[in-house]
Amino acid sequence: MKKLIFIVAILISNLSFGAGGQPLKNEITNKLILDLSKIELHKNHEDFVVVNFYISNGEIEITDITGTQKELIQKVKSKMSTLKIQQAYEEGVIYRYKFTFEKK
């Protein structure tokens, strides 16, 4: 069977330091579809990426990003940097999201 092509589950466990909450979570979750076909997710522990960012002129500006695998970090960073945020959110507010990846 082919490896996982799209992210099967993105669980955002830490919402944010600022306001925005559910609408921003939904917008990012709906747009953040990653090709994970070349990444081997661990079976015995949780793979994750934690991103601190703010929104400026409808674009996501990442301030800090860490995670369990370099490849996951790079994919999330690359994809989030290209996302255009449609709704208006308070600029300058730092958001912190934890994306959890699991193999299905």
N, C-alpha and C positions, 0 to 999 in steps of 0.2 A: 504494500500500500504506500502511496506517495506520502511524503512528510507533510506536516501541517502547512497549508498554503496561506490561509488567513488566520489571524489571531482568533482563537476559539473563545477565549474569555479575557476580558479586560475588567478587572475589578478595581475600582478606585476606592481605596479604603480611607485615605486621608483627604478630605475635601479641600479645605483651603484655610489660609490665615485670614483672608478678607471675605467680603460679601461675594455673592454670585451664585454659590451653591449649585443647586440642581440644574438650572438651565445651562450653565457653563459646562457642568459635568456631562450632560446629555449631548451638547453640541460637540464637545471634544471626542467623546466616546463614539458618536456616530461617524465622525470624520477620520478617526485614527484607526485605519485598517492597514495592517502591516503584513508583508510577505515574510513569513517565518520558515519557509521551506528549507533554507540552508542553515538554520540555527537549531542546535540540539538542546532542547529544554531538559532540565534535570528531572528525573523521576522521583528522587528522594527528598528534595527540598525545593522551596518556592523560588522561582525566578521573578525578579521585580526590577523596576526602574522608578526612582523617585526624582521628580522634576520640580524645581522652584522656578516660577516664571511670573511675568506681568504682561499686561496687554497694552500695546501702544499703537494707536491708529488702526485697530482691527487686526494687528499681527501679534503673535506670541513672541516675546523676548525671553529667552531662557537665561536665568541667572546662575543656576547650579543644577547639575544632573549627576546622579550616581546610580549604580545598580550592580547586579550580580554577574553580568556578562558584558564585555566590551561591545559585542555585536548588537545586543539588545539596546544598549545605551545609544549607539550610533544610529540605529534605525528609528528609535523614538525621537531623538534629537533632530534628525533629518526631516522626519515627517511633521513634527510639531512646528518646526521653523517655516514650513510652507503653508500651514493652515491659515485660512482667513476666517476670523471670527465675525459672524454676522450680527449678533446682538450687541448692544452697547453695554459695556462694563466699565466700572470705575478704573481710570488709568492710574498707574502707580501702585496699585494694590498687589502685593505678592501672594500668589497662590502656590500651594504645595499639593501635588498629586502623587499618589503611589499607584503605579500600574503593575498588576500582578498577572503573570502569564502562567498558564497551566497546559499541559499536554493532554489532549483528549483522544 
